[in-house]
Amino acid sequence: MSRELFTSWADYQSAIDHLLAMATKRIWIYDEDLGMLHLETTERIEMLKRPLASVRHDCLRIALRNTAPLQQRQPLLQRLLAMHSHNSAAQQTPEQLSHLRDSMILVDDVHALIRFDRDQPRCKLLIDEPEEVMPYRRRFEEIWAEG
């Protein structure tokens, strides 16, 4: 069990790699537009693939406030979502949620990376913290239901 705070973009990127490398069952992402996550790399796409080998129906969920960058500039991620459409999905959140400024990556219901503001790298990484991740999971489910 660990909690770490980061304040630089480099640390944020390292935390993303660390978190995605641990994923075995589920990755849920809520973000502005995936711009700062840099998922459009071969290495990160491979990390996203691991949970998709499961028979679970909700292995990869991506909720975005703006889906245009995904549709226009992320062919690797689009291809991954299309190939695994039976257990992955991406959707845009409604306009009434556009005021939300945070983002999160939730992994296997026990790990998370929470960025507090879309314009800043300040974030917390939670490893093996199911109780602390649970409110974020509930929040993600509420956001997903609105989409």
Secondary structure as UniProt FT lines:
FT   STRAND          2..6
FT   HELIX           9..22
FT   STRAND          27..31
FT   TURN            35..37
FT   HELIX           42..52
FT   STRAND          60..64
FT   HELIX           68..73
FT   HELIX           75..83
FT   TURN            84..87
FT   STRAND          88..92
FT   HELIX           95..97
FT   TURN            98..99
FT   STRAND          103..107
FT   TURN            108..110
FT   STRAND          111..115
FT   TURN            118..119
FT   STRAND          123..127
FT   HELIX           130..146
//
